[in-house]
Amino acid sequence: MTIRKAITTVLICTLLGAALGGGGGYALGKFAPGYYRTVFPRASLEPGLDPVHVGLGLGLSQWTPVGGLIGLAVVALLCWRDIRTHRAASSPEEPSHPVHLHQTLARWIWRFFCWLLVVGFCLYVGFICGIQIGHYGTSEGICEEQFVAMEKVLRSDPAFAGVEINYQYNDYQVTLAGSVKTQADLARLREKLTPEIGRTRAEYATKSILIR
């Protein structure tokens, strides 16, 4: 295993990972857009979000580093095989026989790519954890703003006394529960929520409210 072959192997695996991930995400967003709207409820609340773009972006961002890690693992295994092969071919009767340059190079490449594989894996895990933590923090902030806006609207009209906030929010969306007396009350509640949280979220938040 030479350095050129090692770099080529990692590059090919990375490109294959990007192609498979991007292509799979694009196809999933194109022919099954409901999947991303189910996994990411926010997509159903934002008409401007395109499932095709979401699938393509997620596929590229997730599977490109996976392809690189697979390439590093393949290089490490090939270098390990070369080292074992040279050791097996060495004559036990000649312990002072000089180490071949090819064997030494393979050993160093194997060590380098093993460390690179470990570092790459740790970076990828940290990247995914960072995304999840950021997603959670963003969701918390957005929902807190909705809590404050909804409390203000509910206190502004006695007709909304039977409505309460559901604090078990779903991703970026807070919902309301309870009932109002008339359809006009429900329409007025949506109108007051719209300037605060947006029309799409206002309609989603009030869809479970009953008229009694």
N, C-alpha and C positions, 0 to 999 in steps of 0.2 A: 504494500500500500504506500503510494507516494503522496506527497502533499497535494499535487495537482489532482490526483484521483479522489483524495479525501474532500477537497473543496468542491469538486464537481459533483460528488455524491450528495453532499449537504445541499448544494444549490438545486440539484434536480429534485430532491425530496421536498425542499421548501416550495419550489414552483408547483410541484404536483399537489402539495397540500393546499396551496392558494387556489389552484384550478378546481380541485374537487370541492373545497369548502365554498368558494364563491359560486361555482356552478350549481352545487346542491342548494345553497341558500337562495339563489336566484330562481331556480325551478320551484322551490317550495313556496316562495313568495308570489310567484306567477300563477301557479296552478292550485295552490292551497293557501290563499291569503288568510283564511280564517284561523290558521294555526298560530300565526304571530299575534293576531288580535286576541287569541285566547291566552297565550303565554304572557303577552304584555298588554294588560287591559288599557293602558294609556293609549295604545294605538287606536282603540275603538272610540276614544274621546277626542282625538285630534285628527280631523279629516285630512289635514295636510300630510300626514305620515303615510308613506307608500310602503306596503309590505314587501315589494320587490327590492326596494333600496335597503330596507331593514335586513332582509335575508342576505342580500349581497354583502352588506357591510359586516354583519355578524359572521358570515362564512369566511370572509377574508381575514378578519381580525382574530378569529379563534383558530382556524385551521392552518394558517400560514406558519405561526410558531410551532404548532404541532408537527407539521411537515419538517421543519428545521430540526426539532428534537429527534424525530425518527431518523433523519439523516445522520445526526451525530451518533445515535445508537448503532446504526449500521456500520459507520466508520470504526467505532470502537470495537465492535465484534470482528470486523475484518482484520483490524490490526492485532487483536488478540489471537486470531487464527494464524496470522503470519508468524507471530512470536512462538506459538506452540509448534508450528511446522518446522521452524528453524531449530528450535531446541531438540525436537525429535530427530532431525537430520544430523545434528552435531554428533561427532564420534566421542563416546565416553572414554576411550583410551587416550584422548588428546585434550586434557583439561586446560592446557595452556594455549590452545588454539585461539587466535585472535577473533574477536567478535566481528562479524560481517557488518559492513556499513548499512546494508539493507535491513538487517535485523535491528540495529540500533535505531535507525530512522523510524521503523515501524513501532518500536517500543516507545519512543518519544511522542509520536503521533497518537498512539493509543492513550498515553497518559494525558496528553493535552486535550484530546476530545472527550475523555472521561470527565475531566474537570469541567470542560465547557458544557458537557451534557448536564452535569449537576447544577452548575450555575444557571444555565438556561432554564432548567426545570424550576428552580427556585424563583427566578425572575417571572416566569409564566404564572406560577401559583400566586406570587405577590401581585401580579397584574390583575388576575381574576379577583383576588380578595379586595384589591383597591377599588375595582369597579363595583363590587357588591356593597362595600362600605359607603362609597360615594352615592350609589343608587339609594341606599337606605337613608343616608343623611338628607339627600335631596327630597325624597318622599316625605320624610318627617317635616321638613321646612314648609313644603307646599301644603301639606295637610293641616299644619298648624295655622297657616294663613286662612285656609278654608274654615277651620273651626271658629276663628274670631269673626270672620265675615258672616257666617251662618248664625252665630249667637246674636249678633247685632240685628240681623234681619228678623229673627224669630221674636226678639223682644220689642220690635217696632210695631207689631200689630196683634191685638188680642185674638184675632181669628186663627193665629198660628199656635195657640196655647196647647193644642193636642199633638204638636209635632216636636220631635226631639232628634238630637244628633246621634247617629250611630258611630260610636268611637272605634268600632272594628272596621277601619277603613281598608279599602282595597287598592293597593299600589298608590297611585297619585290621586285617588278619588275618595271623598268623604260622602256618605249618603245620609239621607234623612228617613225617619220612620215615624209612624203615627197616622193621624187623619185630620182632615178639615171638613167643614160642613157642606161647602158648595164647590162646584167647579170653578166659579169665579175666584174663590179664595185660593185655590191651587194655582190658577193662572197668575194671580197677583203675587203669590209667593215666588213663582218662577221669574216674574218680571223684576222683582226686587233683588233676587239672587244674581241675575244676569250681569249687571254692572260690577258685581263684586267678584264673581268666580268665572264668568263667561257663560254664554248660552248653552254650549254643549254640556258642560259640567252641571249647570243648573237643571237641565232636563234629565240628566242621568241621576242626579242626587234626589230628585223628587219623584222618580218613576214608581217608587214603592209606597207612596203616600195614598191612603184610601180616602174616599169621600163618603161620609156618613151623616 
